[in-house]
Amino acid sequence: TRAISCSSFGQRCTSRYLCSLCYLSFARESYKTHSACLTEAQKYGKSHNGMKRPGPSKQEQWTQTVREVINNCDVKDPQIHSLLRELESCPNLPRKKPKFEVGRCL
């Protein structure tokens, strides 16, 4: 069952009401209209997804930035050009300089 804290004080309590399940805050009498919120199973259960991802991840942003730079650069050397094209196709590009260095790959 849903419990609204502070409701037992009624007129004496000047603070806002708070739903103990969904943590919504209500002014004086507006808590009475709060008839549905998250159940405990929805809030704590395995099926609860939590917050949705706000947008592309840092890795996706980095990969897109590298692809844009590769597409905009004008390289004449065919070996470097093929290396850049190969790098562009990698889904998990390193973001830190030491991991890009060739010495670490040998």
C-alpha positions as CSV (number, residue, x, y, z in Angstrom):
1,T,0.0,0.0,0.0
2,R,1.0,3.5,-0.5
3,A,1.9,5.7,2.5
4,I,1.9,9.4,2.4
5,S,4.1,10.8,5.1
6,C,3.0,13.8,7.1
7,S,-0.7,13.1,6.4
8,S,-1.5,12.3,10.0
9,F,-0.7,15.9,11.0
10,G,-3.3,17.4,8.6
11,Q,-3.8,21.1,9.3
12,R,-0.9,21.4,11.8
13,C,1.8,20.4,9.5
14,T,3.1,23.1,7.2
15,S,5.6,21.0,5.3
16,R,4.9,19.3,2.0
17,Y,3.6,15.8,1.7
18,L,5.9,13.1,0.3
19,C,4.9,9.8,-1.3
20,S,7.1,7.1,0.3
21,L,7.1,5.0,-2.9
22,C,7.7,7.4,-5.8
23,Y,9.1,10.4,-3.7
24,L,6.8,12.9,-5.3
25,S,6.2,16.0,-3.2
26,F,2.7,17.5,-2.8
27,A,1.4,20.8,-1.5
28,R,-1.4,20.8,1.2
29,E,-4.3,18.9,-0.3
30,S,-3.0,17.9,-3.7
31,Y,-1.7,14.5,-2.3
32,K,-5.3,13.3,-2.3
33,T,-5.3,13.2,-6.1
34,H,-2.2,11.0,-6.1
35,S,-3.9,7.6,-6.7
36,A,-1.2,5.8,-8.8
37,C,2.5,5.6,-8.6
38,L,5.3,3.0,-8.8
39,T,4.7,-0.2,-6.9
40,E,7.5,-1.7,-4.9
41,A,7.9,-4.4,-7.6
42,Q,8.3,-1.8,-10.3
43,K,10.7,0.3,-8.2
44,Y,12.9,-2.5,-6.9
45,G,12.2,-5.5,-9.2
46,K,14.5,-7.0,-11.7
47,S,12.4,-5.7,-14.6
48,H,13.0,-2.1,-13.5
49,N,15.2,-0.5,-16.2
50,G,16.3,2.5,-14.1
51,M,17.0,5.7,-15.9
52,K,17.1,5.7,-19.7
53,R,20.3,6.6,-21.4
54,P,20.3,10.3,-22.1
55,G,22.0,10.1,-25.5
56,P,25.0,8.6,-27.2
57,S,27.7,7.3,-25.0
58,K,31.1,8.9,-24.8
59,Q,32.5,6.0,-26.9
60,E,29.9,6.6,-29.6
61,Q,30.6,10.3,-29.6
62,W,34.4,9.7,-29.8
63,T,34.0,7.2,-32.7
64,Q,31.8,9.7,-34.6
65,T,34.4,12.4,-34.0
66,V,37.2,10.3,-35.3
67,R,35.2,9.3,-38.4
68,E,34.5,12.9,-39.2
69,V,38.2,13.8,-38.9
70,I,39.2,10.9,-41.1
71,N,36.6,11.8,-43.7
72,N,37.7,15.5,-43.7
73,C,41.4,15.0,-43.8
74,D,43.2,15.0,-47.1
75,V,45.9,12.3,-47.1
76,K,48.0,11.6,-50.2
77,D,49.9,8.6,-48.9
78,P,48.0,5.4,-49.8
79,Q,49.3,3.5,-46.8
80,I,48.2,6.1,-44.3
81,H,44.9,6.4,-46.2
82,S,44.3,2.6,-45.9
83,L,45.3,2.7,-42.2
84,L,42.8,5.5,-41.5
85,R,40.1,3.6,-43.3
86,E,40.8,0.5,-41.2
87,L,40.8,2.6,-38.1
88,E,37.4,4.1,-39.1
89,S,35.9,0.6,-39.3
90,C,36.9,-0.2,-35.7
91,P,33.9,0.0,-33.4
92,N,35.9,0.4,-30.2
93,L,38.5,3.1,-30.8
94,P,40.7,4.0,-27.8
95,R,40.2,7.4,-26.4
96,K,43.5,7.9,-24.7
97,K,46.9,8.6,-26.4
98,P,49.0,5.7,-24.9
99,K,46.6,3.1,-26.3
100,F,46.9,4.6,-29.8
101,E,50.7,4.2,-29.8
102,V,52.2,1.6,-32.1
103,G,54.7,0.3,-29.5
104,R,51.8,-1.1,-27.4
105,C,50.6,-3.2,-30.3
106,L,53.8,-5.1,-30.9
